[in-house]
């Protein structure tokens, strides 16, 4: 197993927050689907923070 750090930004107005929820659009599920489409590997994302429905995420740190 390998670990990869992703730093992401997103517009959350069409999503029900970060965490996967059955039958509701969410950021975690969308990113996992995108990774699967590229790698053909199933992944389980672990976020260091979460957002509520309709909230956006903006990278503000200068750390990369």
PAZAPA-4460 file (N, C-alpha, C; in steps of 0.05 Angstrom, whole numbers, plus 32768, in hexadecimal, padded with zeros to 4 digits):
% residues 64
    n_x    n_y    n_z   ca_x   ca_y   ca_z    c_x    c_y    c_z   seq   type   mol
   8011   7FE9   8000   8000   8000   8000   8012   8019   8000     1      X     A
   8009   802D   7FF1   8019   8046   7FF1   8007   805D   7FFA     2      X     A
   8013   8071   8004   8005   8089   800D   800D   80A0   7FFA     3      X     A
   7FF9   80AF   7FF2   7FFE   80C6   7FE1   7FEF   80DE   7FED     4      X     A
   7FFC   80F4   7FF0   7FF0   810C   7FFA   7FE4   811D   7FE3     5      X     A
   7FCB   8124   7FE5   7FBE   8135   7FD2   7FB6   814F   7FE0     6      X     A
   7FBB   8165   7FD4   7FB1   817F   7FDD   7F9D   8188   7FC9     7      X     A
   7F84   818C   7FD1   7F6E   8191   7FBE   7F5F   81AA   7FC6     8      X     A
   7F52   81B6   7FB2   7F3F   81CB   7FB5   7F26   81C3   7FA7     9      X     A
   7F0F   81CC   7FB0   7EF6   81C6   7FA1   7EE0   81D9   7FA8    10      X     A
   7ECE   81DB   7F95   7EB5   81EA   7F98   7EA0   81D7   7FA1    11      X     A
   7E97   81D9   7FBA   7E85   81C5   7FC6   7E68   81CA   7FC3    12      X     A
   7E60   81DF   7FB3   7E43   81E6   7FB3   7E31   81D0   7FAA    13      X     A
   7E3A   81BD   7F9A   7E29   81A7   7F90   7E2D   818D   7FA0    14      X     A
   7E3B   818E   7FB6   7E42   8176   7FC5   7E38   8177   7FE2    15      X     A
   7E33   815F   7FED   7E2A   815D   8009   7E41   8159   801C    16      X     A
   7E56   8169   8018   7E6D   8168   802A   7E83   8155   8020    17      X     A
   7E97   8151   8031   7EAE   8140   802B   7EA7   8122   802C    18      X     A
   7E9C   8119   8042   7E9A   80FC   8048   7E86   80EE   8036    19      X     A
   7E8E   80D5   802E   7E7C   80C4   801E   7E62   80BF   802C    20      X     A
   7E4C   80C2   801C   7E31   80BD   8026   7E22   80AE   8010    21      X     A
   7E12   809B   8017   7E03   808C   8003   7DF0   809F   7FF3    22      X     A
   7DF1   809D   7FD9   7DDE   80AB   7FC7   7DDF   80C9   7FC9    23      X     A
   7DF5   80D4   7FD3   7DF8   80F1   7FD4   7E14   80F9   7FC8    24      X     A
   7E15   810D   7FB7   7E2F   8115   7FAC   7E41   8120   7FC2    25      X     A
   7E5A   8117   7FC2   7E6D   811F   7FD7   7E89   8120   7FCB    26      X     A
   7E9B   8130   7FD7   7EB6   8134   7FCD   7EC7   811B   7FCF    27      X     A
   7EC6   810D   7FE5   7ED7   80F5   7FE9   7ED0   80E0   7FD3    28      X     A
   7EB7   80DB   7FCF   7EAF   80C8   7FBB   7EB7   80D0   7F9F    29      X     A
   7EB5   80E9   7F98   7EBD   80F3   7F7D   7EDB   80F0   7F79    30      X     A
   7EEB   80F6   7F8D   7F08   80F3   7F8A   7F10   80D6   7F88    31      X     A
   7F03   80C4   7F98   7F09   80A8   7F96   7F01   809D   7F7A    32      X     A
   7EEB   80A6   7F6F   7EE4   809E   7F53   7EF8   80A7   7F3F    33      X     A
   7F01   80C0   7F42   7F15   80CB   7F2F   7F2F   80BB   7F30    34      X     A
   7F38   80B5   7F48   7F51   80A5   7F4B   7F4D   808A   7F3F    35      X     A
   7F36   807D   7F43   7F31   8063   7F37   7F31   8065   7F18    36      X     A
   7F25   807A   7F0D   7F25   807D   7EF0   7F41   807F   7EE4    37      X     A
   7F53   808B   7EF3   7F6F   808E   7EEA   7F7F   8075   7EEF    38      X     A
   7F7E   806A   7F07   7F90   8054   7F0F   7F84   8038   7F0D    39      X     A
   7F69   8036   7F0C   7F5B   801D   7F0D   7F5F   800F   7F28    40      X     A
   7F66   801E   7F3C   7F69   8014   7F58   7F55   8021   7F6A    41      X     A
   7F48   8011   7F7B   7F35   801B   7F8E   7F45   8027   7FA6    42      X     A
   7F3E   803F   7FAF   7F4C   804C   7FC5   7F38   8055   7FDA    43      X     A
   7F41   8058   7FF2   7F31   8063   8008   7F40   807C   8011    44      X     A
   7F34   8093   800C   7F41   80AC   8014   7F3C   80B2   8032    45      X     A
   7F50   80BD   803E   7F4E   80C6   8059   7F54   80E4   8059    46      X     A
   7F41   80F4   8060   7F45   8111   8060   7F4F   811B   807B    47      X     A
   7F5F   8131   807A   7F68   813D   8093   7F54   8152   809D    48      X     A
   7F40   8157   808D   7F2B   816A   8094   7F12   8163   8085    49      X     A
   7EFC   816E   808D   7EE3   8168   807F   7ED4   8183   807B    50      X     A
   7EC2   8183   8069   7EB1   819A   8065   7E94   8192   8065    51      X     A
   7E82   81A4   806B   7E66   819F   806B   7E5B   81A4   804F    52      X     A
   7E41   819E   804B   7E34   81A2   8031   7E37   81BF   8028    53      X     A
   7E3E   81C2   800E   7E3F   81DC   8002   7E58   81EC   8008    54      X     A
   7E6B   81E1   8017   7E83   81F0   801F   7E99   81EB   800B    55      X     A
   7EA9   81FF   8006   7EC0   81FD   7FF4   7EDA   81F8   8003    56      X     A
   7EEE   81ED   7FF6   7F08   81E9   8002   7F1C   81F8   7FF1    57      X     A
   7F2C   8209   7FFE   7F40   8219   7FF0   7F5B   8215   7FFE    58      X     A
   7F6F   820E   7FEE   7F8A   820B   7FF9   7F95   8226   8000    59      X     A
   7F9C   822B   8019   7FA6   8245   8021   7FC2   8244   802B    60      X     A
   7FCD   822C   8031   7FE8   822A   803C   7FFC   822C   8026    61      X     A
   8014   8237   802C   8029   8238   8019   8039   821E   8018    62      X     A
   8034   820C   802B   8041   81F2   802B   8037   81E1   8014    63      X     A
   8049   81D4   8006   8041   81C3   7FEF   804D   81A8   7FF1    64      X     A
***
